[in-house]
């Protein structure tokens, strides 16, 4: 081997060096994520506040009973709770199942959805209707496919009280059964741990440093009203991110907390739902900015697809440089994925499939861009969004 380093080797060194920096950042970033379990009932001040648990539901027959039962089993020491469910014109037995539970637990109220007004997105309108009926000091938005452990709401309320209001959100543990779910759904946490400086979410007033999930989101009434609520973001497809940004713009605090050990969800039931769900969100989640989405997909390809391709090419051709750096880059890519999987409670072996997961994300991202920019929009739960 010559003493000089050729261009190819320099490029490989830069790529592997970038992945090493990414891994170190991911480990530091994960350590910055506050655990919701660290907030105790002593943080709930003043005591006896009313929390309105708000559940929008459309065609949730397979989820709604278990969701409600888990919410109603919550430990409400230090606060009071009401539960409102809006049946958003479901075509299944969702309303009847909620009504049966409401008949035996007075804390539960069933609301019925109306025709979607022009300019509104379906979920935003459902959440808006729920808030109009809610009596609480805090609004706890919970998706119908989420299950909460007994202390989840109490600890999240304690986190909100500790920062004096604002918004608290966290990504539930993602139950994944099909291979498409296993490969793609945990990548949501990967993007956060890899790119978003978590400590800046609380420390910076800039809405640029924010992430949120409507699956499990607590917001104080005052903060919600100051942000304009869902009425101010009625046409936004990614309503959770838009609401969190609006809360920040209003000068109220936002916290991303680790809630994976007190909440869980199975967002999608099969590969088609995974594809359509992420396709709906990716382009919109990047603000419909073509350059940002295409640039991010290109960066992912270079960082996480090129190394395993280089490793294979090196093995086939006997090129030592490709084999060495391809192996190092692939291993580091898996190490980054393992950090995010650990945060999300996913099994260790899932990181071994990181190149395939990234290839799926790139494919969905490009499909999202094509549909949002040039196509007919997105279809979700029987509704088409342009």
N, C-alpha and C positions, 0 to 999 in steps of 0.2 A: 504493500500500500504506500502510495507516494505521500510525501510530507505536506503537499499542498492540498487544500480543500477546494473541490470543484463547485460549480454553481449549483448542481443538483444537491450536493451534500449540504451546502449552505441553506438552501430552501428547506430541506428536511430538518435541519437544526432549528431554524426559525419556527417551523410548524410544531415540532416537539416542545420547544421552549414556550410557545404560546399555550399549549395544552398543560404544561406544568404550572404556568401562572394561573390558568383557569382552575386547575385542581386546588391550588393553594387558596384562591379566592373563594371557591365553593366551600371549603372547610371552614374558613373564617366566617363566611356569610351564614352558614348553618349555625355556628355558635352564637350569632347575633339574634337568632329567632327566639323570642320569649315564649316559654311554655305556659299555656293557660292554667295548668295545674299549680303554677307558682303563686296564683292569686287566691287568697283565702276569703272567708266570709267577713273578716274584719275590714276588708276593703269596701264592703257594700255600705256606703254612707250617702244619704241618710238611709236607715233601715225601712223596711215595709214599702219600698217602691213597687209600682205595678209594672210588670213586664208583659207586653202584648206579643205573644208568639204568633206570627203571621205566615200562613202556609198557602201559597197559590197552587192550585191543583187542576190539571187538565189531563183527563184520561189516565188517572193514577190508580186504577183499581188494584194493581199488584203491589202498590207501595203504601197507600194512604193509611191503612189500618195499623201497620207496624210503626209507621212514622208517628202517628198520633199516640199510640200506646207508649212509645218511648218518651215522648214529650210529657205525657200526663204522669209518668213515673218519676219525673224530675224531683230532686231534693229542693224544695222551695224555702228552706230555712233562710230568713233574712229578707225575703221579698214575696210579693204576691204575683199570681200569674193568670192571665186569660189566654185562650187559644182561639184564634179566628182562622177558618178555612174558607177560601173562596173557590167554589167549583166553577172553573172557567169554561162553561158550556161543554162539559165532557160528554162524550158519546158512549160512555160505559157506566158502570155502577158506582162511580166515585161519590156522587152526592148521597146516594142511599147509605153507603158505608159510613160516611161522616155523620149523617143524621142519626144512625143507630148508636154511635158512640156519644153524640151530643145528648141523646135521650137519657143516658145514664150518668153523664158528667156535666154538671152545669157550667163548668169553665169553658166548654167548647161551644162555639157558635158557627153555624154554616151560613155563608153568604152565597148568592147566586150571581154569576157573571151576566153581563149584558152584551149587546152587539159592540164590536170594537170600533170606537170612534176613529174618524179619519186622522191620520198622522200618528197614531199610537201603535207601539209594539204590544203584543199580547201580554207578555209577562209584566211589563212596566205598568200597563193599565190595571192588571190584577192586583199588583202591589199597591198602586195608588188607591184603589177601592178599599183594600184592607186597612190602610192607614186612616182613611176617612172614618172608618167604623171603630178604630182602636181607641181605647181609653188610657193606655199606658204611658208611663214616663219614658220607657224604652221600647223600641220596636225590634223584635228578634225575628228576622226573616229566615225561614227554614224551608228548604225544598222538600217536596213530598218523598223523594227517594233517600232522604237522610235519616239516620237513626242516631239518637243522642243517648249517652250514658247519664245516669242520675245526676251527676254533678256538673255536666257540661254547661248548662245555661247559667247556673249559679256562679261558676268560675269565670265565665265570659262576662257576666254582669260585674263581677268584682274587678276584672281587668278594665272594663269601661269606666267604672267609678274611680279607679286608681288614676286615670288620666283626666278625670273631670268632665267626662262626656265624650262627644265625638263618635267615632265608629271603630268597632273591633270586628275583625273577620279572620277566618282561618280555613284551610283546606282540609276537609274530612279525609279519613283513611279511605283510599279508593279500593273497593272490592272489585277485583277483576277475575272473571272466570273464563272467557274465551281468549284465544291467543291475540286477537286484535286489541282487546281491552288491555291485556298484560303489556303489549308492546307500546301502545300509544298513550293510554290514560295517565300513567305515572310521569310522562314527559312534561306535564303541566308543572309539576314541582321542579323538574329539571331546569326549565327555562327561568324560574324565579331564583333558584339557588345559584345558577350559573351567571345571571346577568344583572339582577336587581339588587343594589346595595340595601339590605334589609334595615340596617341601622338608620338609613336616610328617610325611611318611611315615617318614622316618628320625629326625627330631628329636623327634617326639612319641610318648609311650607309649600314647596313646589309640587304641583300635581303630577309632575314627571316621575316622581318617586312614589309610586303607589301601585298596589295590586289588590284585588278583592275577588271574592266569590259570593254570589247571591245564594249559594247553597246553605251558607251559615254566616249570617251577617247581623250584627247588633249595632243599632244606632240610636242615640238619644234623640228624643222628640225635638228639642231645641236645635240640635245640629241638623236634623233632617229638614226642619222648616227653614233654617238659615240657608241651606243648600238649594232650596227650591223643590226638593223632593223629586219624585218620579215625574211630576208634571213638567219639570224643567228639562228632563231628558227623555221625553215621551217617544221621540223618534229614534232613539239610540238602540241598536241591536244588542250591544254588550252593556246592559243596563247596570250591572254591578260595578264594573270599572268606572263608568260614567258617574255613578252616584258617589263613589269614594273620591273621585277627583273633585266633584262639586263640593263635597264636605271640606276638603282641603282648601279649595279656593275661598270658602266662607270663613276660613281661619280657625277651623276646629280640628282637633287631633285625629289621626288615623293610626291604628295599630294592626299589624299582621301578626297573629299568634299561632303557635303550634297547637292544633286541636286534634291531631290525628288519633290520639289515644283516648279521646272522649267522644268522638263522632265518627261515623262511617257512612259511606254511600256507595251505591252501584249506579253510576250515572247513566250507563248505557247497557243494553241487554245483549247486543250482538255487534258484529263488525260493521254492518251498515249504519247503525246508530252512531257508532264511534266516528265513522267517516263523516257523516252528515253533521254531527254535533260540532266537531272541530272545524269542519269546512265552514260552518256558519260563523264561527267566532274568530278565526285567525286573522283574516284580512281586516275585519271590523276592529278587532282588538289592537291592531297596529295603526288605528286611525285612518284606515283606507289609504295609507301612504305606500305607493307602489315601490319606491326606492328602498324603504325600510324593510318591507316584506321580502322582496327579491334579494336584497343585500344580506338579510339574515339567513335566508335559505342557502345562499352561496357560501356564506361563512360556515354554516353547519356542514355543507358538503366538503369544504376544504379541511375543516378541523376533524370531522368525525367519519367521513366516508373515504377520503383519500388515504389515510393510514392503513385501514384494512385492505384496500385495493392495492396499495404499495406492497404490503406484506405478501399478498397472494402473488403479485407479479414477481417479487423477489424469489419466492419459493419455486415458481415455474421457470424462471430464467437463471437462477443462481446468483442474482445480483445481491452482494452482501450489504450494500448501502440501503437498498430498498427493504431487505429483510430486517435489518437492525432497526432502522428508524420507523419502518412500518409497524414492527412489533411494539416498539416503545410508544408510538402514537396511539395505537389501538389499545394498549394497556392503560394509558393515561385517560383516554376517552371513557373507558369502562370505569376507571377510578372516579371520575367526575360523576358519572351516572350513579355509582354506588353511594356517593355522598347524598345525592338527592333522594335516592331510594331509602336510605337510612332515615332521613328526615320524615319521609312519608310512610314509614313502617313497612316498606315492600321487602320481599325476600332478597337475599344477597345474590342469588344466581341470576336474577333478572338483568343485572348489569352486564352479563356476558352477551346479551343480545342487543347491546346498545347500538351497534351499527345498523341493525335491521330496524330498530325503533326510530333511529334518526332518518333512515330512508323513507319510512312511512310518514314521518312528520313533514319532510320535504315535499313528498307527493301531495299530502293533504293541503299544505300551505300553498302550493302552486295551483291546486284545484280551487282553493278558496279565493285566491287572487283572480283567477280566470272567471269564476262565477260572479264575483262582486264587481269586477272591472268591465268585463266584456259579455258576461252571460246573463242568465235570467234570474239571478239572485239565489236565495236559499229556501229550502223547504224544511220546516220543523213542526212536529206535532200537528200536521194537517194544514198548516198555514204557510203561505209563501211570502218571503220578505225580499224586497229588492234593494 
